[in-house]
């Protein structure tokens, strides 16, 4: 596996990975459609954000993107292709994101997690600091807000 900066022409592939990974959690298809804008990665987004891909067998297996938020860096995207999950790609992407954040001089990385991904981020060392309430079709969803403190990076 290689971790390399994403290219603008990767946008369609990254979008499809995000949608397929979200779909894997069993959400109704109408919810996936309602999240399409949030899951879509545009070429200009890639050019203006720290965005890295995991390359396995010369194919993109996953990616992450970072963005500035006050004195923190925020993990805006982190997705792994469903057929590539459970092979350490997410862990590698996350620790690479932490190293990039540290190199950029940030002390914390904030994550608005899907409830299904909270356990992963906890295992990586992030802690929950709050909740963000989102509604989908009048259904209340509680999204964990998590923080990873850079002094935890070895």
Buried (B, 14 or more C-beta within 10 A) or exposed (E): BEBEEBBEEBBEBBBBBBBBBBBBEEBEEEBBEEBEEEBBBEBEBBEEBBBBBBBBEEEBBBBBBBBEBEEBBBBBBBBBBBEBBEBEBBEBBBBBBBEBBBEEEBBBBBBBBBEEBBEBBBEBBBEBEEEEEEEEEEEEEEBBBBBBEBEEEE
